[in-house]
């Protein structure tokens, strides 16, 4: 029982750490004057597709958009858009 609760705590702590790093990277390493992540860079970092240090570079290069899934439009809306 102890193992399961420990693993759950570890997962949620990891998610909290990622959110904090994305919103306040200056708290992680004050000497690095990084700005909070926004848009595609934030999405890629929180989905664990890139590291914090590479998030902005990948998002600006266009590779970031390629790794994101396109939103699925329900068929009813597609028919309305066509007419």
Secondary structure, DSSP 4 states (H G I P E B T S, - for coil): -HHHHHHHHHHHHHHHHHHHHHH-HHHH-TTS-PPPP-HHHHHHHHTTSS-GGGHHHHHHHTHHHHHSPPPPPPHHHHHHHH-
